[in-house]
Amino acid sequence: MKNSSDYNFFKNHGYVVFKKSYSKKECNKILKALIYCSDKNFSQMLNVHKKEFLISQAIKNINNADNMVAKSDLIKKYIDLSEFFLSIFKKKKFTKKIDQLYKKECVGLQTQVIFKKPNTKFGKQLYLPHQDNSYAKNKNGLFFTSHLILENANIKNGTIYVYDASHTMGLKKFIPTKSYGNSKKAGNEIDLKTIDKKYKKIAIEAQAGDVLVMHGNLIHGSYENMTHNKSRTTLCLCAIPKNESFIKGNNARREVFRLR
């Protein structure tokens, strides 16, 4: 799908997958950098593009450095990665696509990394059915999330599922559920009984380099990783059309950053 067909599919279904948006080489480079910044539990990472987050991660891992010079070099390496992570979503081939979906310039608000690495604390984490806009609360429903798939994703290793076209229902009532730091079940849970059966549940099976873009009101979640050796790492960008309203959030600390 390209251009108008992308727009129509997104408008009607609430999501779209841009195939092969990033090369295997690019994905491997990004994945290597994210693993370098991770903690021993491969926890979720919020706002990996921010220098203050990267400094906090460096401090966690600073005991790996032998002396003060090495410690200083370690912190600098982490800080330098800020620009690298920002550059990932500033690629023209990406920004052009999301701008076309909303027919206006979009800006970033937040980044997030989910590893789902087997045999770790967060390896079997699943996300309950939820809507991302339940956090940002954009009154026009224009908040959206882009997932850069860094490793092949399928049901077995915990891919995302969506309720097709459920964004048309608007924001639903939900049960507040801790998301960040919750190693078992996360996401502001929506009662499945309130979802009309006409909205079919679809598993998004994607390849490394694909980008899944989801409308903020689309009901979605993710499966538990049932494998023993296949992680399912994604780098997420939460974004919104320029000048739209949003809630910053205590953990997310959303704030506008340019994608151009």
N, C-alpha and C positions, 0 to 999 in steps of 0.2 A: 504494500500500500504506500502511496506517495501523495503528499500535498493534500488536495481536496479529499481524497479517499481516506487519508489518515484522520483528517478533521472530522469527517462524517462518522467514521468508525468510533472515534473517541467520544463524539457527541452522543451517539446512540448507545454505546456499550459501557462507557465510563472508564475505559482503559485502551491502551494500544501498545503493541510491542514493536519497537524499531530494531529490526534484525541487523546483526553485524555492524553495529554503530562504532565499536572499538575493536581493534585487531587483537589477536591472541597475544602478541608481543606487548601491547599496551596493557592488557589485563594482567599479565604476569608481572609487569613492572609495578603496577598499582598494588596488586596483591602482596608482593614482596615488601613494599613500603608499609602497608597496613599491618602485616604480621610483625614487622620490626617495631611498630609503635604499640602493639597490643600488650596486655598483661598476661600473666601465666594462666589465667582462666579463660582467656579469649572472650572477655566480657564485651558487651555492646560498647561502642564508643560514640559519644555525642559531640558534634562540632569538631571533627578531626581537622577541619581547615583553620581553626583558631589557634593562635600562638599560645594563649594561656592554657588551653587544653593540652597541647603538645608538651609544654613545660612541665605540667603536672604528671604526664606520663613518663617524661624523662626522669623526674625525681623518683618515681616508683622503681625505675630500673637502674638508678644511679649506682647501686652497689655492684653492678656488673663492671664498672670502671675501676681501674687499679689505683689511680692517683688523681690529683686535682686537675692536671692538664687533660687527662682522659675524661674526667667528669665534665669539664668545660666543653670539650669537643663533643661529648654525647649530647649535651643540652643544645649546642649549636646545630647539630645534625637534625634533631627533632624540630627545632624552630624553622630550619630551612625547608622542611617538608610542607609547611603551611602553604607556601606559594605553589608547590607541586600539586597538592590536593585541590587548591582553588582552580588551577589550570585545567584540571580534568573536565570540569563542567563549563569551562569557558570556550571550549572548542566550537568553532563556528558551525560545524556540521550538527552539533547537538543543540545549541541555542536557537538556531534557525528553525529546527523542528518544533521545539516547544513554543516558540513565539507564534508559529503558524497555527498551533492548536488553539491558542487563546486570542489570536489575531491582534496581539499587542506585545510590547516588550515585557519580559518576565525577569524577576530578580530572585536571588537565593535568600533563604531565611535560616536554614539549618542543614547540617549534614549528619549522617548516622551510619555506622558500620555494624553489620550483623554477620558473625562468623559461622555459627552453628557447627563448630568443630567437634567431631565425635570424641568421646572419652574426656570431655571437659565439663565444668560446672554448667555451662550454657549449651552444651551439645544437643540436649533433647528439648530445649525451649521451643514452645509453640506460641503463636499469637492467636488469641481468641477473635471471633468475628467482630470487627470494629470499623470505625471511619476515622481517617486521619484528621479530618476537619473538626472532629470532636475536641481536639487539643487546640488548634489554632483559632477556631471559631470565626472564620471569615463569613460575614453575613450574606455575601453573594455566592458562597459555595465555590469560590475560584481557587482556593488553596489546592495544591496538588503535590504528588510525590513521584520522583523518578528513581527507579532502582537500576543501577548498573550491575548487571549479572557478571560476576568475576569468575565463577566456576559453574559448570553445567548444573542446572537445577531441575529436579524432578520430584515426584511425590515421595520416593524413598528417602531422599536426603533433605526433605523439609521445605519444598518450594512453597510459593505463595498460591493461594486460591482466591478467586473473586466470585461475587454474586453478580452475574452479568446484568448490566443496566440498572443495578440497585441504586445508583447515584440519583436516579430520577425521583426517589422517595424523599429526598432532602435529608437533613440530619434527624437521626432517630434517638429515642431515649436509650441510655446505656447505664451499665453498672460500672462505676469508676473502679479501675483495676490498675495497680502499680505496673508500669511498663519498664522503666529504666531500672536495671538491677534485679529484676524478677527473673530468676533462672528457670522457672517452670512454665507458668502461663501468664502471658502479658496481653495488654490491649484493653481499652475500655469496652467491655463485653456488651454486645447487643443480643437480646433474647431472640433466638432463632424462630420462635413461634410468631414473632411479629414480622417476619420476612415472608412476603407472598411467594408461593411455590413457583410462580412464573419466572422468578429470578433464579436461574440455574447456577449451581455451583460449578465452577470451572477451575481446574488446576492449570497454572501457568508453567508449562515445561519449556525452558529456554536454554540457550547455549551461552557460553562465556562470550561477552562482547555485545549481547543484546541489551536493550534498555526498555524496561517496562515503565510506562507512565500511567498513573492512576489518578482519577478525579478524587478530590478530597472527601466527597460524600459517598464514594463507592465502598460498599461493605466488602471487607476482605480479611484474610487471616493467613496463617501458615501452618504447615504440617510439622509434626515432630520428625527430627532426623533419626531414622531407624537404622542407618548404616553404621558400620564400625570404622570405616576409613575414608568416607567421602564428606568433606565439609561443603557448605553452601554459602559462600561469602558474597555479600552484596554491599555496595556503597550507595547510600541513598542521599538524594538531594530533595529537600522540602522547599518549595518555591511558590510564587504567587505573581500575578500580573502587577506591574509597577503601580504604586499609590493605593493599593488595596489594603484594607485593615486586617489586623491579626492580633492575637494575644501572645505575648512573649513567652510565658510559661516559666515556672521556677527551675525546672531541670533543663528544658530545651534552650531557654534563653535566646529565643529567635530574634534575629536582627537582620536588617537588609544588607546584602552585599551584591554588588554588580556582577553580572555574568558576561559583560562585554568590556 
